[in-house]
């Protein structure tokens, strides 16, 4: 519905901010990580938005960068994880920390988030692990580079699924450096070549 809001911050609390846009104040729920990155009250700022519409309510969730929004969307796509729990996860962990938890299977760290026990923590990380791996490029990569790589991998995965190749781990097929350099047509050809090689 909305891609981003840009306006003057009039209220800034730990769990939400209000941004004034042409005299209208929009209440936007944020993670603590985003809160820390926002400008002070009275200054202009920009938040990437995800809108959740219910029968009796419209809620806005805001993120300082598109990477955090992408992780939020992956979290709420998991059965049993609503927006509030997703925001709680993002308030406690950076992307790199979530990726480290997924790779080390140290679910106890995630279980420390209020409302998330061990069973739910394990389910979240199992469901998120491939997505987080898709977002991982390098510690020096910017959030925009991570997002571009993630989108490219997701598009390649969808293209392969349309050709009948399901549950393909793109990262195991093609190195990130190649994914970054090649266009989608070249990536599809290379992926198919590597899939056929693995079959032999």
N, C-alpha and C positions, 0 to 999 in steps of 0.2 A: 504493500500500500504506500508506504513512505520509505525513501532510501536514507535520508538523513534530515535532521533538524539543525539549523544554524541560527543562533540568536543570543540575546543577553541573559546570563544566568542571574536569576532573581532570588532563588532559594537553593541552598546546597546542603543537603543532609547526607548521612552515610548511606542510606538505601535509596534515595531518590533526589533528583534535582528538578527545578522548574526553569524552563527556558522561555523567555518572552520573545515572541515573533509577531511583530506588528500589533502589539497590544493584547495578544492572546498568550496566556501562560500554559505551557504544556508540561504536565507532570510526567517525568521519565525515570523509571527504575533503573538503577545502575549497580554494578559490582563495586566493591571497595577499591579494586585496582583501577577502575575507570575514574572513580571519585578522586583518587589521589592525583590523577593526571589532568583533571579539569582546572580551568582558570578559576579565579576567585569571583565572588559575587560582584555584579556590576560590569563584568567584562564579557566579551563575546566569545562563544565557543561553538563547536560543532560535534554532534553525536550521530553515529550511524544507528539506524532504528530498526527494530523488529516490532511489529504490531500484532497483538493477540486480541481477537474479537470474540466476545461471548455474548449470550443473549442479553445480559443486563450490564455489560461493561466492555470498555475498550481500554486496553493497557498498552503503554509504550515502554519498551526496554531499549536503553541506549548504551552504546559502546564507543570507546575512543578510537578504535581501529576496526577494520573489517575482519581481521583475524579472530579477535575475541568474539565478534558476532557469529562467525562461522562455527567456532567451538560451541557457543551457546546453542545454535541451531542443531548441531549434532547431539548435544546433551538432551534437549527436549524431544528429540525424535526417538529416544529410548523409552520404552514402556515403563511407566511409573515415575518418570523424572519430569516434574513440571518446571515452570519458569523460575519459581522461587528457589528450588533446589539447584537448578542450573546456575543461577546467579550466586548462590552460596559456594558452589564449586569454584566459579571464576573469581570469587572474592578471596579464596584461600590459596589458589594455585595459578602460577603463570603457565603458559603453554609448555615451556621446557620442563617444568616440574611434573606436569601431567604426563608428558611423553616419557619421562624417567620412571614414573610410577608404573606406567603400562609395560615398559620394557623389563623392569625389575620384578614386576608382579607384587610389589609392596602395597597391597590393597589396604593395609592397616592405616596408612597415611590418609587415604581418601575417606576411610570410615570415620575419621575424626571430625568430618564435617557434620554439623547438626542435622539430624534427620536421615542420615545415611549410615546404615550398619554394614557389617562385613559382607553379607550376601549381596546387598545392593551395590556396594563398592566394587565387588568382583564383577558383577554383571555390567556395570557401567564401563569399567576398564576393558573388559572383553569386547564389548560393542564399540568402544572408542578407539581401540588400539590401532586398527587399520587406518582409521581416519587421521589419527595423530601422526602415524608414520607417513601418511601422504602429505601432511603439512610440514614434516620435518625436512629441512634442507641443510642448514648449518647454523651454528651458534651465531655467526656473523650476519646471517641473512636478515633483511628487514621484514617487517610484518607484511608489507605489500608483496615482496618477492615470495614469501611463504604462501600467501593467498593465491598468487598467480600460478605457482607450481601446483598447489592443491587443486585449483580449478582445471588445470591442464590434465592432471592425472585422472580426475573425476570424469572429464569429457572423453578421455581415452578409454577408460573403463566402460563407460556407457556405449562407446562405439564398438568395443569388442563384444559386449553383451548382445548388441543388436546383430552381430555376426554369429552369435551362438556360443561364444566363449564366456561362460559365467564364472563368477568367483575367482577372477584372475587378479593376482597381486602384481600390480603394475611396477612397483618398486623392485620386485625380484626379476622382472623382465628387462627393464631398461634403466640404466644409470641416470641419476638426476641431472647430471651435466648434459646428457643427450636430450632428455626431456625438455630442458630449458632451451636448447639450441634449435631443435627441429620443429617444423610445423606439424599440424595434426595429421595430414596425409602421410607424411614421412614417418611419423610415430606409429601409425596403424600398420604400415608396411613392415617396419622393424619389429613391432610386437608380434605380428603373425609369423615372421621369419624365426624369431626366437622361440615361439610356442612350438613350431614344427621341429626345431632343433631338439627341444626337450623331449619330444615324443619319440625320437630315434634312439 
